[in-house]
Amino acid sequence: MEVIKSQKISMFEVLDYIYCPRIIYYEEVLKIFGNKMNDFKKVEEERVEEKGRINRRWIWERLKLRKQDINNLSQWENKEFSKELYSKKYHFYGKIDEILYLQDGTIIPLYYHNSKYTAREENRYKYLMAMFSMLIEENYNINSQKGYILFLNGHSLKKFEYTKKDFEKIINDGKDEKYKEYYEKEKAEYKLRLLSTDVEKIGENAYKITEKIEMSNEPIVKITYVKILKEGVYIIGNENSKDIFLALFGK
């Protein structure tokens, strides 16, 4: 199935929305992170290059890939590589590094993450793998309740299992209708009240966003600080955290 990206929602957009819907507004309406994709393309190229150095047989043996396939790397019977899938039901797409069929009859996604594991991003990892499993379930009609990430920095392999609540969180926060509703609401209502927006780059992938908003009595000024750590991972601050934010991420 061909995925027309301009008409679909990336899994990483869903993750952004779950983390903070306002990030979607900054990216899709205000377009304030216009050149960040060049940085992320470079990161993705580095990830793919590093992924190519991994001994996949070690991973497959550890995960117990079906044995009739383990010694023949040219066969694709029990694994698929770089598979891009789309959900007609939930309207998002993603590319799965590997889809593996295990000895216990389950099917799992495997993703190579270009970093080391950090506990503070546990939910993000889990939602990412849950969306991969949702794509597998819809396209292969096979139940998938867990996934694995190999963290390329440190070569640690971690399992992520999901609950019904995790799937509900993704469905409720990430479906196409809600994105469209949010975009239209922000454009129609918020932009009518938005008198001005100033975006100042204060460091590498760090921005100060000053918005003047018309309220019932008098205009107010809202200041937001955003640091892009990597695709879909942000730190957001306001005037209360200004000094700490500038000390950490300012020029």
Secondary structure, 3 states (H helix, E strand, C coil): CCCCHHHCEEHHHHHHHHHCHHHHHHHHHCCCCCCHHHHHHHHHHHHHHHHCCCCHHHHHHHHCECHHHHCCCCCCCCEEEEEEEECCCCCEEEEEEEEEEECCCCEEEEEEECCCCCHHHHHHHHHHHHHHHHHHHHHHCCCCCEEEEEECCCCEEEEEECCHHHHHHHHHHHCHHHHHHHHHHHHHHHHHHEEEEEEEEEECCEEEEEEEECCCCCCEEEEEEEEEEECCEEEEECHHHHHHHHHHHCC
